[in-house]
């Protein structure tokens, strides 16, 4: 229960940081996607199920506060967390290079899906302009910020794992 509360606070704190501090630190109107870093990190470190749940709640926050319809971003983040959870047993989570690659691939997929379903269907056909001016700069900025935030999430994950309550202790 304590882990869920801490993760809920972490999701809210990450959402607030993304919407306030990092909007101020945006470069050419491009801000990093901290919720994507959180979703990818915990999917990678904890597996498909936790990636799915964290992704769902991160996406739900984006839907409620910024989305046009509830459920689009929740589903998108949920899939990103789930698919990154497949690598839970394959790679070691200490090294930051693999999560950086996962964040880059996930952010690229995120950008292409958002373009395809939000803009292309409305008749905006300038995909390469969107790719060059929005998707790639956001991906690079998000990957650079991953170096800092992944280490924080990694330490927090290990602290939570070390302090998990495993049931009643007998004397």
QUIZI-V344305 format. One line per field, one symbol per residue. phi: phi as a letter, one per 40 degrees, with the letter a starting at -180 (. if undefined). psi: psi as a letter, one per 30 degrees, with the letter a starting at -180 (. if undefined). Layout:
phi->???
psi->???
This chain:
phi->.ccccccccccccccccccbccccccbfgbbccccccccccccccbhccccccccccccccccccbccbchccccccccccccccccdccbccccccccccccccccccdcccccccbbcccgcbccccccccbcccccccccccddcccccccccccccccbccbhcbcc
psi->eeeeeeeeeeeeeeeeeefdefeegkjhgkllieeeeeeeefeeefaeeeeeeeeeeeeeeeeefflfkkfeeeeeeeeeeeefffgefelkgekfeeeeeeeeeeeeeeeeeeeefeeefggjgieeeeeefeeeeeeeeeeefeeeeeeeeeeeeeeeefgkkgakkk.
